[in-house]
Amino acid sequence: MGHCNDEKMDLKINCKGKFILQGEKIDREWIVPFNNFDNVMWSMITFFELATLEGWPNTLLRIVDSQGVDMGPKKDNRL
């Protein structure tokens, strides 16, 4: 469920170097949200938040938009 801070980069391997945003050079970085399924601990926390209905819409949208391992999101992704 990670993504690059440069929206043009869709793969983690390509999320390197710098890009220009509003006239500023910014380092590209791969960002993984707090709610994720990267390991058992984060999965349990994510499932707990979903079960308690706390912030579930944002997490659900990230899950729907996800494409695969080390791939950025795709809006309304349909496999």
N, C-alpha and C positions, 0 to 999 in steps of 0.2 A: 504494500500500500504506500510505498515511498514514491517520491517524485523529485525532480530537479527544480531548483529555483529558477532556472531558465526554461520556460514553458516549451521552447522549441526542441529541447532535448528529450527524447522519449526512452532512452536506455541509460542505465546507470553507468555503463562503460564510456558513454559519450559525454557524461556530465563532468567535464574537466575544463580547466582553463578559465578564461574570463569572458564576460559578455557585457554589452553596453545597455544600461537601463536608465532612461531619462537623462542621458548625457554623462552617466557615471559608469566607470568600469567596476564590475562586481565579480568576485570569484564564484564560479559555479559550485554548488554543493548539493549532495543528495540528502533529502530531508525525509525522515521516517516519522509519521505522526505518533503521538502518545498511544493511541489505540491501534494495535497491530497484532499480527499473528506470527511474529518472527520467532518466538520461543514460547514455552509452556507458561511462564510467568505472565508475559504480556497478553497471551491468549486468555488466561483466566481472568485477568483484570478487564479485558475487553468484553468477555462474555458476562461478567458481573455487571458491568455498566449497561450492557444491552438488556439484561434480565431486570434491572431496576428501572429501565426506561429513562436513564439519564444520558442525554446526548445521543440517543440512538439514531436520529435522522442523519446526522453528519457522518456517523460511522457507516451506516447503511449505504449512503451515497458513495463513500470512498470504496466500499467493497464492490459495489456495482461497477464503478469506473475502473477497477483494477484489471490488469491484463495478464500478469504473470510475474515470475520471479525477476527482479531487477529491471522491470519495465515500468515506465510511467503510466499514469492514468489516461484513459480515453473516455471522453464524455459519453454517458449512456452506452457503455460498451455492451455489445451483444456478440458473444462468442459464437 
